[in-house]
């Protein structure tokens, strides 16, 4: 039987070798470091299985350029980079990798939290200049502070478990509530505005879906406890970047740590925006990110919360299982429009 043709995008050499080795018996697979936008359109004509990562946009036009595509196995939990409605129209199944990053993302959330609370980034920059003075580096304890967790799913719950170890008080906001877990872990569900008003630190762990787009905006930032800190290891679209700058300017927020930012997909290839017809708003967003990056009370990291040895192996193994399950006509971990 002829093997289906597969394409893996945004794969580093190590990842490409592992995925290729474990899939070559079931599909004819090629791995590239680029996104779909960088690949010759003729090459895409025969792709039947696509294995993308989060910066590979798979919209309606990209799907039209792959007329034989049958299955998309994204190497991520989030799938906002894929047009699910357009895929459904074409009969293309989409699978994701649920639950791979609870520990990795939760631990990185606390890495950012501690960096903000103890000004580690500022101290490091200072000592790099051979300046060992302490002025301006005084931080604060996490103990007895109130942590607001927006999105109490698998990752959010692991954040809560860690927070209890630090002796923090925890509030959570989620449309789905597990009262038994809240009693066991000792946190309390509240409305979003109440969480914002009472939390010393707010951390985002919600998915990028239509109802969560710009969930933190001028209106919601107005409810935030003055002097609070914000952490985002989820998706950049959860925060209105202009409103975030306003909240920092007015002192509503004392600082922010962002592993995910709006328009992060353009940061590595800024020059591409110069040739895009709809680039004006994207360029403005890029400038806003650069302005944020220059603030001493803002930390921006390149979406690496997931990037641990263990988490990456879980992503790869689940992706391999997703492809094999599809080929066996028993698809697993499907996501729906």
Secondary structure, DSSP 8 states (H G I E B T S, - for coil): ---EEEEE-S--HHHHHHHHHHHTTTEEEEE-SS-GGGS-HHHHTT--EEE--TTS-B-HHHHHT-TT--EEE-SSS--TTB-HHHHHHTT-EEE--TTS-HHHHHHHHHHHHHHHHTTHHHHHHHHHTT----TT------TT-EEEEE--SHHHHHHHHHHHHTT-EEEEE-SS--HHHHHHHT-EE--HHHHHHH-SEEEE----SGGGTT-BSHHHHTTS-TTEEEEE-S-GGGB-HHHHHHHHHTTSEEEEEESS-TTGGGGGGGGGGGG-TTHHHHHHHHHHHHHHHT-TTEEE--S-TT-SHHHHHHHHHHHHHHHHHHHTT---SB---
